[in-house]
Amino acid sequence: MVVMHRVEFLADTSGQSFSLGPSYSPLHTDGVSSTLTTVGPFDANDDLLFYILLENAFPIFCQCVYRSEACFLAEPQWLSILSKRRARSPIERSLIGLLMIVLPLPQLVVKMRKVGSGLEQTQKVTDRAKQMSDHLLKINRTIEKLLSDRSQVKILKCQCPSSPIPDVYQSSNVDLLNLCIMHAVGSIVVNNILMMILSGAHHYDRNRELKKQNAACSERIWMLHEQARNLCHYPTALMLSYQGADTACTADWIVATMNVLQDRNSGKKSELWTSEQVWLRCLMASGKLDFVRYEKDISLLDDVCQMLHFDLYPFDTPWP
C-alpha cells in the first residue's frame, strides 16, 4: 500500500482536486481509510500496518477536514495504537505525539462551523482549541531545538530570487521535515479558529501572540520550500501559509510555487491555482465557511468574501 501511494504521487502531482490536500488522490485516501477500517485497530508492534497508518494519517486528516467529517483515526481505539507504539527515534516520538493532537482537529473544524449557526456551544470549542494550541506550542519548542541542531539541519542561502525569505533549511531527515510541515498546518488552523472566536479588544494580547505564532509557522514553511518540495504534505502547508503573507509579492510567490510543485503550469490555464482559490481554502480550513464545490468557476467568490467581510488578500485585511 505504501509503494502504491508513492507510485501514485509520482505519477500524478497535478492535484486536480481543489481540496485542502491539493496533492492527495481522494481515491487513494478513501482506499487506505477503507482498508484500515476493515482491518480494524491492530497491534501497535505491527510494523507494516503502523507505518501505513503513519504514512497516511495526514492525508486522511486533510480529507476529513475537506468533507466536514470527524476523522476515524481520532477514536480512542486508534489513538491507543499511537500511544502504545515504541518510537524508533525522538523525532518519531514527537511525530506520533503531534498526530495524537491534530487527528481530532477535523471534528473541531466541523464544530467551529456550527458555532455561527448556534448549533454548537462556543465555550466548548474555545476550550478544546486552547488545549490543542497549548499542546502544539510545546511541540514547537521541541521543533525549534531540532532545527537549531546544525548536525541535523543546515541553513543555506535561498536560490530562488523571488522567495520571501533569504535562507532555507537543509536536512536529510524526512521525519523532521514531516514533523515541521504537519505541526505548521495544525497550528495555523487551530490558532485561526481561536482568533475567530476570541474577538474583541479584551483578547488583543492573546490574538497578537497567536498571529505571531502563525507568522513563525509560515516562515518555517517557506524556509522548507527547497528541501520539502517533493513531500506530498508540503503543498497543503504552503497553501495555508498564504494568510501569513504580508506583501503582494509573497502571496504571488506562494501561488506560483504551488503551481510549479504540482506541475500545473504545463496544463490548461483554468487548472492553475489562483490567489482567490488559495485564500478561500484558508477560510474553509479554519471553519469560517463550508467548502464550496464548483467546476473551476469562482465567479461567486467575491459575493462570498463580501458577505463574510473578507478581502481576497490577507495583507490588505488583517486575519481573521
Summary of the structure (lengths in Angstrom):
residues: 320
radius of gyration: 18.8
end to end distance: 39.4
largest distance: 51.9
contacts: 1004
relative contact order: 0.11
helix: 63%
strand: 2%
